């Protein structure tokens, strides 16, 4: 009798684990922030090259999201972003929309933009969309960078857009957000340095 009872308890436990595991995985996908994951990958690659890590700037990340939000829909059949906002949009449009304190607006030392018809996990987006040639690799390894921000947004069935912004600003004193970004109404996508879960990108991916 004891053996039968033990077997029943073990069977019940295994069934519960099988039911809970997909829910835990789903929760991870929905509540994660792939933009911050890409920053981690960038810093790991820089560390491997004996380069200093970059500060994850929420201000830069928010502006990167603004950039791809403006360009969404402009992805060619060859997965090339056919959109280039004017340089003035950074201080005059993106920064105010994000609540970046203008006196702290620094120098943007480079940017990388890419798109893909389907959603890609951070590691694949890094290697297949963002750092896919010598030019982008060289930009990522630039020694003048001190800060980085990543933005991600996608349409319901694609395409998906990624943007990386680099700066040589003073850590924790450039691209500062008013009230630490508390007033930002993030309705779509996500950006690095934010504690807000990704809205759109990951959830859309789960519906495909």
Secondary structure, 3 states (H helix, E strand, C coil): CHHHHHHHHHHHHHHHHHHHHHHHHHHHHHHCCHHHHHHHHHHHHHHHCCCCCCEECHHHHHHHHHHHHHHCCCECCCCCECCCCCCHHHHHHHHHHHCECHHHCCCEEEEEEEEECCCCCHHHHHHHHHCCCHHHHHHHCCCCCCEEEEEEEECCCCCEEEEEEEECCCCCCCCCEHHHHCCCCCCCEEECCCCCCCECHHHHHHHC
